[in-house]
């Protein structure tokens, strides 16, 4: 499940674009709507990568939990495993 709604992602994308425009950080070579869609797509893509990472971490924890029954603390392991996998996959959290 995505951490942000579609409307939140859209508003975030618009704020990013407006900030870039107000600081003259961007020069348009294509229609502004194309740039906005590209920003939105990048945000959605990053969120999807993180969701996949979470699923992979949970699967890894399930496997580890079966191997080490009774001595496994999911709440402590999740952040450590997520950071490790993110680093291996070169995902910035």
C-alpha positions as CSV (number, residue, x, y, z in Angstrom):
1,X,0.0,0.0,0.0
2,X,1.4,3.4,-1.0
3,X,2.3,5.8,1.7
4,X,1.0,8.7,-0.2
5,X,-2.3,9.1,-2.0
6,X,-2.4,10.0,-5.7
7,X,-3.6,13.5,-4.8
8,X,-0.8,14.0,-2.3
9,X,1.8,12.9,-4.9
10,X,0.2,15.3,-7.4
11,X,0.4,18.2,-4.9
12,X,4.0,17.3,-3.9
13,X,5.0,17.3,-7.6
14,X,3.3,20.7,-8.2
15,X,5.1,22.1,-5.2
16,X,8.5,20.9,-6.4
17,X,7.9,22.3,-9.9
18,X,6.7,25.6,-8.5
19,X,9.7,25.8,-6.2
20,X,12.0,25.2,-9.1
21,X,10.3,27.8,-11.2
22,X,10.3,30.4,-8.5
23,X,14.0,29.9,-7.9
24,X,14.7,29.9,-11.7
25,X,16.3,26.4,-11.4
26,X,14.5,25.1,-14.5
27,X,14.2,26.1,-18.1
28,X,11.5,24.4,-20.1
29,X,12.3,22.7,-23.3
30,X,9.0,20.8,-23.3
31,X,5.5,21.6,-22.1
32,X,5.3,22.2,-18.3
33,X,2.7,19.4,-18.0
34,X,5.4,16.9,-19.3
35,X,7.8,18.0,-16.7
36,X,5.1,17.7,-14.0
37,X,4.3,14.2,-15.1
38,X,8.0,13.3,-15.1
39,X,8.3,14.5,-11.5
40,X,5.1,12.6,-10.5
41,X,6.4,9.4,-12.3
42,X,9.7,9.7,-10.4
43,X,8.0,10.0,-7.0
44,X,5.7,7.0,-7.8
45,X,8.6,4.9,-9.0
46,X,10.6,5.6,-5.8
47,X,7.6,4.7,-3.6
48,X,7.1,1.5,-5.5
49,X,10.8,0.6,-5.1
50,X,10.5,1.2,-1.3
51,X,7.3,-0.9,-1.2
52,X,9.1,-3.8,-3.0
53,X,12.0,-3.4,-0.5
54,X,9.6,-3.6,2.4
55,X,8.1,-6.8,0.9
56,X,11.5,-8.3,0.4
57,X,12.6,-7.4,4.0
58,X,9.4,-9.0,5.4
59,X,10.0,-12.2,3.3
60,X,13.6,-12.3,4.6
61,X,12.4,-11.8,8.1
62,X,9.8,-14.6,7.8
63,X,12.6,-16.9,6.6
64,X,14.9,-15.9,9.4
65,X,12.1,-16.2,12.0
66,X,11.5,-19.8,10.9
67,X,15.2,-20.6,11.3
68,X,15.5,-18.9,14.7
69,X,12.1,-19.5,16.4
70,X,11.6,-17.7,19.8
71,X,14.7,-15.6,19.6
72,X,13.8,-13.3,16.7
73,X,12.6,-9.7,17.3
74,X,11.0,-8.4,14.1
75,X,10.6,-4.8,15.3
76,X,14.4,-4.6,15.8
77,X,15.4,-6.4,12.7
78,X,13.2,-4.7,10.2
79,X,15.0,-1.3,10.1
80,X,18.4,-3.0,10.1
81,X,17.6,-5.3,7.3
82,X,15.8,-2.6,5.3
83,X,18.9,-0.3,5.5
84,X,21.2,-3.2,4.5
85,X,19.1,-4.2,1.5
86,X,18.6,-0.5,0.5
87,X,22.3,0.0,0.5
88,X,22.9,-3.2,-1.5
89,X,20.3,-2.1,-4.1
90,X,21.5,1.5,-4.0
91,X,18.1,2.8,-2.9
92,X,18.1,6.1,-1.0
93,X,15.5,6.1,1.8
